[in-house]
Amino acid sequence: MTHHTVPSFAPDAPGMHLDPYPAFARLREEDPLHRSDLGYWVVSRHEDVRGVLMDRDAFGQGDFVGNVRLFYGPDFDVMGQPSYKWLSEVFLMQDPPHHTRVRGMVTGALNARRVRAMEPRIREIANDLIDAMLARGSADIIHDFAYQLPVRVMCDMLGIEPEDPRMPAVIGAIAQSFIVFEARALSVVELATANEQIGILQRFFEELFEQRMAKPCDDLATALVQSGGQEDSLSHDELVTVAIGLFGAGFETTAHMIGNAMLSFAREPAQWQRLVDDPQGMAAGAVDETLRYESSLIATYRTALKETHLRGETIEPGTKVLTLIGAGNRDPRVFDRPDDFDIGRDAKKHLSFGGGIHFCAGAELARLEGRIAFEQLAARMPTLKAKVKNPQWREGFLFRGLSSLPAIW
């Protein structure tokens, strides 16, 4: 171990959200099991990140209240904050048996058959968005395409009208309330805003499910309402919690993936030309390579559920572990030339969908949306190029994406 030579890792270090990869590489090569001054361990090599994410016996979410209080102090009223109370009920933040029950119903409703059946509609949405960009003659890839595609897909799946006048407020509420996923102490203003915005989301989805209970439709909202038997079906509160999580995760990370890809293509025009020359042959590989090279989720936390030994160190029960997915995805022990963006490589061993019982429930949908997006953009806008100077990365650490990406063609 050489941790005495490596500065303590901090997610909010200056410049980290602009380019985390130099810090990731130093940890991965010099101190792969790093003890941060913030009180948690940091793992950065592919095998260790994957090992922690896959080991359901040794690592999980642990004590939610205790985990949040690590950042605020022992007297912080975690469950008195509506946004944190909501987060505590999201199955992603829970361990079995509750996680198993709720996730099973979500994956049952969001099954492969339902996702595959969406392909024609997703392609139609993508082409409509491209038509609009071509008609305008200019575009911001993030606002005009990357966000619009998965938002409209999620609206279709849940049976929400995209033109609903409440939708701008709902989309804005996702960004302002999902900040509670960031494992840090929020400012007074941030927390107050998150609490207010989660209320907007809860009221919106409460009304949606009340409508589906009274009048079922052929959509995911109805499938969720009807999932399970009388004894294990989702309660009304659970339905609302799941829907907010699905809707938010269903467009936020996919939007980041598309935007991150288009920035990477602009920086590596030879890779864009490979996609243009063979959209159907290269698009699926472009999705995996984007997820590896510039993942929408670059880190996630776990808690040690029992005494665990890793790289000669003892990790005590209750200790938090930060898994650096973005570092593992660029581990030269697994990927040749890991800092090169190469859509022809086999990038399927990337870690961006997590692992084990918390493997992303929407992975198949995200892959489908990404593949269609890249196929259609390359086929219909072959000269598309994003402006790469001073990219506008969003603030925050765990989720990596752009707030704006102007493009020309």
C-alpha positions as CSV (number, residue, x, y, z in Angstrom):
1,M,0.0,0.0,0.0
2,T,1.2,3.5,-0.9
3,H,-1.6,5.6,0.5
4,H,0.8,8.0,2.2
5,T,1.8,9.3,-1.2
6,V,-1.6,9.8,-2.6
7,P,-3.7,12.8,-1.6
8,S,-7.0,12.0,0.2
9,F,-9.7,11.5,-2.3
10,A,-12.7,14.0,-2.2
11,P,-15.5,13.9,-4.7
12,D,-15.9,17.7,-4.5
13,A,-12.2,18.5,-5.1
14,P,-11.7,21.4,-7.5
15,G,-12.0,20.4,-11.1
16,M,-13.2,16.8,-10.3
17,H,-16.4,17.2,-12.2
18,L,-14.5,18.6,-15.2
19,D,-12.1,15.7,-15.5
20,P,-12.0,13.0,-12.8
21,Y,-9.8,10.6,-14.7
22,P,-6.3,11.7,-13.7
23,A,-7.3,11.4,-10.0
24,F,-8.9,8.0,-10.8
25,A,-5.8,6.7,-12.5
26,R,-3.5,7.7,-9.7
27,L,-5.6,5.9,-7.1
28,R,-6.0,2.9,-9.3
29,E,-2.3,2.5,-10.0
30,E,-0.8,3.8,-6.7
31,D,-3.4,3.1,-4.0
32,P,-6.2,0.8,-5.2
33,L,-7.7,0.5,-1.7
34,H,-7.6,4.1,-0.5
35,R,-8.7,5.4,2.8
36,S,-10.2,8.8,2.4
37,D,-10.0,11.4,5.1
38,L,-13.7,11.6,4.7
39,G,-14.0,8.3,6.6
40,Y,-14.6,5.7,3.8
41,W,-12.6,3.4,1.6
42,V,-12.2,4.0,-2.1
43,V,-11.8,1.1,-4.6
44,S,-10.7,1.8,-8.2
45,R,-9.4,-1.3,-9.9
46,H,-11.9,-3.2,-12.1
47,E,-11.7,-6.5,-10.1
48,D,-12.2,-4.7,-6.8
49,V,-15.1,-2.5,-8.0
50,R,-16.8,-5.5,-9.6
51,G,-16.1,-7.6,-6.5
52,V,-17.7,-5.1,-4.1
53,L,-20.8,-4.6,-6.4
54,M,-21.3,-8.3,-6.9
55,D,-20.8,-9.5,-3.2
56,R,-24.3,-9.3,-1.8
57,D,-23.3,-11.0,1.4
58,A,-20.4,-8.6,2.4
59,F,-21.7,-5.3,0.9
60,G,-25.1,-3.7,0.6
61,Q,-26.8,-0.4,1.4
62,G,-26.7,-0.9,5.2
63,D,-28.2,1.6,7.6
64,F,-29.7,4.4,5.5
65,V,-30.1,6.9,8.3
66,G,-26.7,6.2,9.6
67,N,-25.1,6.6,6.2
68,V,-26.7,10.0,5.6
69,R,-25.7,11.2,9.1
70,L,-22.1,10.5,8.2
71,F,-22.3,13.7,6.1
72,Y,-24.6,15.8,8.4
73,G,-23.8,14.7,11.9
74,P,-25.5,12.5,14.4
75,D,-28.4,14.8,15.2
76,F,-29.6,15.3,11.6
77,D,-33.3,14.4,11.2
78,V,-32.9,12.3,8.1
79,M,-36.5,10.9,7.9
80,G,-37.9,14.4,8.6
81,Q,-36.7,15.5,5.2
82,P,-39.2,14.4,2.5
83,S,-36.6,14.0,-0.2
84,Y,-34.4,11.7,2.0
85,K,-37.5,9.8,3.2
86,W,-38.4,9.1,-0.4
87,L,-34.9,8.0,-1.2
88,S,-34.9,5.6,1.8
89,E,-37.9,3.8,0.2
90,V,-36.3,3.4,-3.3
91,F,-35.4,-0.2,-3.8
92,L,-32.0,0.7,-5.1
93,M,-31.2,2.0,-1.6
94,Q,-32.4,-1.1,0.2
95,D,-31.2,-4.6,1.0
96,P,-33.1,-7.9,0.9
97,P,-35.8,-8.9,1.6
98,H,-37.6,-5.6,0.8
99,H,-35.3,-4.9,-2.2
100,T,-36.0,-8.4,-3.6
101,R,-39.8,-8.0,-3.5
102,V,-40.0,-4.6,-5.1
103,R,-37.3,-5.1,-7.7
104,G,-38.9,-8.4,-8.7
105,M,-42.1,-6.5,-9.5
106,V,-40.4,-3.7,-11.3
107,T,-38.4,-6.1,-13.5
108,G,-41.5,-8.1,-14.1
109,A,-43.3,-5.0,-15.4
110,L,-40.3,-3.7,-17.3
111,N,-39.6,-7.1,-19.0
112,A,-37.7,-7.8,-22.2
113,R,-40.8,-8.4,-24.3
114,R,-42.2,-5.0,-23.4
115,V,-38.8,-3.3,-24.1
116,R,-38.3,-5.0,-27.5
117,A,-41.8,-4.1,-28.5
118,M,-40.9,-0.4,-28.1
119,E,-38.2,-0.4,-30.8
120,P,-40.4,0.9,-33.7
121,R,-41.8,3.6,-31.4
122,I,-38.4,4.6,-30.2
123,R,-37.1,4.9,-33.7
124,E,-40.1,7.0,-34.6
125,I,-39.5,9.4,-31.7
126,A,-35.8,9.6,-32.7
127,N,-36.7,10.5,-36.3
128,D,-39.2,13.1,-35.2
129,L,-36.5,14.8,-33.1
130,I,-34.0,14.7,-35.9
131,D,-36.6,16.2,-38.3
132,A,-37.1,19.1,-35.9
133,M,-33.3,19.7,-35.6
134,L,-32.9,19.6,-39.4
135,A,-35.8,22.0,-39.8
136,R,-34.2,24.5,-37.3
137,G,-30.8,24.2,-38.8
138,S,-29.1,24.3,-35.4
139,A,-29.3,22.3,-32.2
140,D,-28.2,21.7,-28.7
141,I,-27.8,18.0,-28.6
142,I,-28.6,17.8,-24.9
143,H,-31.8,19.8,-24.9
144,D,-33.1,19.0,-28.4
145,F,-32.3,15.3,-28.5
146,A,-30.5,13.5,-25.7
147,Y,-33.1,14.5,-23.1
148,Q,-36.1,14.5,-25.3
149,L,-35.7,10.9,-26.6
150,P,-35.7,9.1,-23.2
151,V,-38.3,11.4,-21.7
152,R,-40.7,10.7,-24.5
153,V,-40.0,7.0,-24.3
154,M,-40.7,7.0,-20.6
155,C,-43.9,9.0,-21.1
156,D,-45.0,6.4,-23.7
157,M,-44.2,3.5,-21.4
158,L,-46.0,5.0,-18.4
159,G,-48.9,6.3,-20.4
160,I,-48.1,10.0,-19.7
161,E,-49.0,12.6,-22.3
162,P,-45.7,14.3,-23.3
163,E,-47.7,17.5,-23.9
164,D,-49.1,17.5,-20.4
165,P,-48.6,21.1,-19.2
166,R,-47.1,19.7,-15.9
167,M,-44.2,17.9,-17.7
168,P,-41.7,20.8,-17.6
169,A,-42.2,21.1,-13.9
170,V,-41.9,17.3,-13.5
171,I,-38.7,17.1,-15.5
172,G,-37.2,20.0,-13.6
173,A,-38.2,18.4,-10.3
174,I,-36.3,15.2,-11.2
175,A,-33.0,17.2,-11.5
176,Q,-33.6,19.2,-8.4
177,S,-34.7,16.3,-6.1
178,F,-32.4,13.6,-7.3
179,I,-29.5,15.6,-5.9
180,V,-30.2,13.5,-2.7
181,F,-28.4,10.6,-4.5
182,E,-25.2,12.6,-4.1
183,A,-23.5,11.3,-1.0
184,R,-22.6,14.6,0.6
185,A,-24.2,17.2,2.8
186,L,-26.5,19.4,0.8
187,S,-26.7,23.1,1.4
188,V,-29.7,24.5,3.2
189,V,-31.1,25.8,-0.1
190,E,-30.4,22.6,-2.0
191,L,-32.1,20.4,0.7
192,A,-35.1,22.8,0.9
193,T,-35.5,22.7,-2.9
194,A,-35.2,18.9,-3.0
195,N,-37.9,18.6,-0.4
196,E,-40.2,20.9,-2.3
197,Q,-39.6,19.2,-5.7
198,I,-40.1,15.7,-4.5
199,G,-43.5,16.8,-3.4
200,I,-44.3,17.9,-7.0
201,L,-43.3,14.4,-8.2
202,Q,-45.3,12.6,-5.6
203,R,-48.4,14.5,-6.4
204,F,-48.0,13.9,-10.1
205,F,-47.6,10.2,-9.9
206,E,-50.2,9.8,-7.2
207,E,-52.8,11.2,-9.6
208,L,-51.5,8.9,-12.4
209,F,-51.9,5.8,-10.4
210,E,-55.3,6.8,-9.1
211,Q,-56.4,7.2,-12.8
212,R,-55.0,3.8,-13.7
213,M,-56.7,2.1,-10.8
214,A,-60.0,3.5,-11.9
215,K,-59.4,3.0,-15.7
216,P,-56.6,0.5,-16.6
217,C,-54.7,1.1,-19.9
218,D,-52.1,-0.8,-21.9
219,D,-49.1,0.9,-20.3
220,L,-46.4,0.3,-17.7
221,A,-48.3,2.4,-15.0
222,T,-51.2,-0.1,-15.3
223,A,-48.7,-3.1,-15.2
224,L,-47.2,-1.8,-12.0
225,V,-50.6,-1.3,-10.5
226,Q,-51.6,-4.8,-11.4
227,S,-48.2,-6.5,-10.6
228,G,-48.1,-9.2,-7.9
229,G,-50.8,-10.9,-6.0
230,Q,-53.1,-9.6,-3.3
231,E,-50.5,-10.2,-0.6
232,D,-47.4,-8.9,-2.2
233,S,-48.6,-6.2,-4.7
234,L,-47.1,-2.8,-4.4
235,S,-48.8,-0.4,-2.0
236,H,-49.9,3.0,-3.3
237,D,-46.9,4.7,-1.7
238,E,-44.5,2.1,-3.1
239,L,-46.0,2.6,-6.6
240,V,-45.3,6.3,-6.4
241,T,-41.8,5.8,-5.1
242,V,-41.0,3.2,-7.9
243,A,-42.5,5.4,-10.6
244,I,-40.5,8.4,-9.6
245,G,-37.3,6.3,-9.6
246,L,-38.1,4.7,-12.9
247,F,-39.0,7.9,-14.6
248,G,-36.0,9.8,-13.4
249,A,-33.4,7.1,-13.9
250,G,-35.0,6.2,-17.1
251,F,-34.2,9.5,-18.8
252,E,-31.4,11.2,-16.8
253,T,-28.7,8.6,-17.2
254,T,-29.7,7.7,-20.8
255,A,-29.6,11.4,-21.7
256,H,-26.1,11.7,-20.2
257,M,-25.0,8.6,-22.2
258,I,-26.1,10.1,-25.5
259,G,-24.6,13.5,-24.8
260,N,-21.3,12.0,-23.6
261,A,-21.1,9.9,-26.7
262,M,-21.6,12.8,-29.0
263,L,-18.9,14.8,-27.2
264,S,-16.6,11.8,-27.5
265,F,-17.4,11.4,-31.2
266,A,-16.7,15.1,-31.8
267,R,-13.3,14.7,-30.1
268,E,-12.6,11.6,-32.1
269,P,-14.0,12.2,-35.6
270,A,-12.5,9.0,-37.0
271,Q,-14.8,7.1,-34.7
272,W,-17.8,9.1,-35.8
273,Q,-16.9,8.2,-39.4
274,R,-16.8,4.5,-38.5
275,L,-20.3,4.8,-37.2
276,V,-21.5,6.8,-40.2
277,D,-20.0,4.2,-42.6
278,D,-21.9,1.3,-40.8
279,P,-24.6,2.6,-38.4
280,Q,-26.3,-0.7,-37.8
281,G,-23.1,-2.6,-37.5
282,M,-21.4,-0.2,-35.1
283,A,-24.1,1.4,-33.0
284,A,-24.4,-1.4,-30.4
285,G,-20.6,-1.3,-29.8
286,A,-20.8,2.5,-29.6
287,V,-23.2,2.2,-26.7
288,D,-21.0,-0.2,-24.7
289,E,-17.9,1.9,-25.4
290,T,-19.6,5.1,-24.3
291,L,-20.7,3.4,-21.1
292,R,-17.1,2.3,-20.6
293,Y,-15.3,5.4,-21.7
294,E,-17.5,8.2,-20.3
295,S,-20.1,6.5,-18.1
296,S,-23.2,8.4,-16.9
297,L,-22.6,6.9,-13.5
298,I,-18.9,7.1,-12.5
299,A,-19.2,5.9,-8.8
300,T,-21.6,4.4,-6.3
301,Y,-21.4,3.7,-2.6
302,R,-21.8,0.4,-0.7
303,T,-21.7,-0.3,3.0
304,A,-19.8,-3.3,4.6
305,L,-22.4,-5.6,6.1
306,K,-19.8,-7.7,7.9
307,E,-16.1,-7.7,8.6
308,T,-14.4,-8.0,5.2
309,H,-10.8,-8.3,4.1
310,L,-9.6,-6.7,0.9
311,R,-6.0,-6.1,-0.3
312,G,-4.7,-6.9,3.2
313,E,-6.9,-4.4,5.0
314,T,-9.9,-5.1,7.2
315,I,-13.1,-3.3,6.4
316,E,-15.3,-3.1,9.5
317,P,-19.1,-3.6,9.4
318,G,-20.9,-0.3,8.8
319,T,-18.0,1.2,6.9
320,K,-18.8,2.9,3.6
321,V,-17.0,2.0,0.4
322,L,-16.9,4.2,-2.7
323,T,-16.6,2.1,-5.8
324,L,-15.1,4.2,-8.7
325,I,-16.9,2.8,-11.7
326,G,-15.2,5.3,-14.0
327,A,-11.7,4.2,-12.8
328,G,-12.5,0.5,-13.2
329,N,-13.8,1.1,-16.7
330,R,-10.4,2.5,-17.7
331,D,-8.3,-0.2,-16.0
332,P,-5.5,-1.3,-18.4
333,R,-5.6,-4.7,-16.8
334,V,-8.9,-5.3,-18.5
335,F,-9.0,-2.9,-21.5
336,D,-6.2,-2.2,-23.9
337,R,-5.6,1.5,-24.5
338,P,-8.2,2.3,-21.9
339,D,-8.0,6.1,-22.4
340,D,-8.8,5.8,-26.1
341,F,-12.4,6.0,-27.4
342,D,-12.8,3.0,-29.7
343,I,-16.2,1.9,-30.8
344,G,-14.8,-1.3,-32.4
345,R,-13.5,-2.7,-29.1
346,D,-15.3,-5.3,-27.0
347,A,-16.3,-3.1,-24.1
348,K,-19.0,-5.4,-22.6
349,K,-17.0,-5.8,-19.3
350,H,-17.7,-2.2,-18.4
351,L,-19.2,-1.7,-14.9
352,S,-21.6,1.1,-15.7
353,F,-24.8,-0.9,-15.0
354,G,-23.6,-1.9,-11.6
355,G,-23.7,-5.5,-10.6
356,G,-25.3,-8.2,-8.4
357,I,-28.7,-7.6,-7.0
358,H,-28.4,-3.8,-7.9
359,F,-27.7,-4.4,-11.6
360,C,-29.6,-1.6,-13.5
361,A,-33.2,-2.8,-14.0
362,G,-33.4,-0.5,-17.1
363,A,-30.2,-1.7,-18.8
364,E,-31.9,-3.3,-21.8
365,L,-34.0,-0.2,-22.4
366,A,-31.0,2.1,-22.1
367,R,-29.0,-0.1,-24.6
368,L,-32.0,0.0,-27.1
369,E,-32.4,3.7,-26.8
370,G,-28.7,4.3,-27.3
371,R,-28.4,2.0,-30.3
372,I,-31.3,3.6,-32.0
373,A,-30.1,7.1,-31.3
374,F,-26.7,6.4,-32.7
375,E,-28.0,4.6,-35.8
376,Q,-30.4,7.4,-36.7
377,L,-28.1,10.3,-36.0
378,A,-25.3,8.7,-38.0
379,A,-27.6,7.8,-40.9
380,R,-29.5,11.0,-41.1
381,M,-27.0,13.6,-39.9
382,P,-23.6,12.2,-41.1
383,T,-21.9,15.6,-40.8
384,L,-23.1,16.3,-37.3
385,K,-20.4,17.6,-35.0
386,A,-20.6,18.9,-31.5
387,K,-18.6,21.9,-30.3
388,V,-15.9,20.5,-28.1
389,K,-14.4,23.6,-26.6
390,N,-15.2,24.1,-22.9
391,P,-17.9,21.4,-22.5
392,Q,-20.5,22.3,-19.9
393,W,-20.3,19.4,-17.4
394,R,-23.1,19.4,-14.8
395,E,-22.1,19.9,-11.2
396,G,-22.0,16.9,-8.9
397,F,-20.0,13.7,-8.8
398,L,-21.8,10.4,-9.0
399,F,-23.7,11.2,-12.2
400,R,-21.6,12.5,-15.1
401,G,-23.3,14.4,-18.0
402,L,-23.4,17.6,-19.9
403,S,-25.8,20.5,-19.4
404,S,-25.3,21.8,-22.9
405,L,-23.7,20.7,-26.2
406,P,-24.2,22.9,-29.2
407,A,-23.8,21.1,-32.5
408,I,-23.5,22.0,-36.2
409,W,-23.8,19.9,-39.5
